[in-house]
Amino acid sequence: MFVQSQEKLLPAKYSNDIKTEMLNVLNIESQAIINLINNFPISSINLVEKILNSNGRVVFSGMGKSGLIAQKLVATFSSTGTPAIFLHPAEALHGDLGMVKKDDIFIALSKSGSGVELEQIIQILKNFGNFTALISCGTGVLSKLVDLPVTLPFTQEACQMNLAPTTSSTLTMAFGDALSVTVSKLKKFDKNDFALFHPAGALGKKLLLKVSNLIINQDLPFISLDTKFEDLLFVISSKRMGVGIIVDSKQNLLGIITDGDLRRAMQSGVSIFEKTAKDIMTINPKVINKDILAYDALLVMENFNITNLVVIDDFKKVVGLVHVHDILKAGIVK
């Protein structure tokens, strides 16, 4: 096993100013992006138009670092409304090429614009009738094979040997992000569409989860108008929902009794035991429909400083109860 010497582990000549060296790398890469802005490849416009007019997916492919960037761009395209897949060049030549459909657009990523596997793949796909493109920092043989080459204005890597893919990978990643976001915007992909592809995320839950997904509709604390104080107190306490729901024989909502209503009623002293639900309840409480977003229900609760809402249908019939704890537990926050 190779053991690096202690001397090698120590900082080299830049050890006295690590911050300067790190900032130098960042500066080189940021200047490369500025250079890309100032020398924008016009062929990019054609690539965006081709993707917008395609009925297929975008197939990204690349070897090594380019392959890792390709996989990241697949994730970005897919999450912003453009179906995309990753095709490993080596695996493609051993069966995975069958994943590519007739209408798919093939985009190869290569720093130098070369690669034996990609050469074979592009030639085969062109015979199949697929549109092929290349995003590269050089003008290798692939540039002449694809239908549309996009050459990024690359000058140097950020590493001191000008070898490790640093600036070139940053350029390719940034360009890919610009490509994805532009396509997404021109498709009018909005936050509601984004939520559909991210249902488990905070935004997805906020825009997709409805009250019906969190509703409590079993063993509800129903109370009739003439229920006596000690009986309604037992119902509210035993159901542990912090509220009593006053309904008629058809479960139409008449009012509610909250902890606050109980405290106020108790100020009358022993006469409280002579009162019924009708004497204590709050008439016309805040309610919500089951098809309303749970996020909107949370806003209502926060605005009126309440912890639950009775859920009714279009005919004022009680269909359940939604509690603020359940909404927050589901990961929905303001």
Secondary structure, 3 states (H helix, E strand, C coil): CCCCCHHHHCCCCCHHHHHHHHHHHHHHHHHHHHHHHHCCCCHHHHHHHHHHCCCCCEEEECCHHHHHHHHHHHHHHHHCCCCEEECCHHHHCCCHHHHCCCCCEEEEEECCCCCHHHHHHHHHHHHHCCEEEEEECCCCCHHHHCCEEEECCCCCCCCCCCCCCCHHHHHHHHHHHHHHHHHHHHCCCCHHHHHHHCCCCHHHHHHHCEHHHHCECCCCCEECCCCEHHHHHHHHHHHCCCEEEEECCCCEEEEEEEHHHHHHHHCCHHHHHHCEHHHHCECCCCEEECCCEHHHHHHHHHHCCCCEEEEECCCCEEEEEEEHHHHHHCCCCC
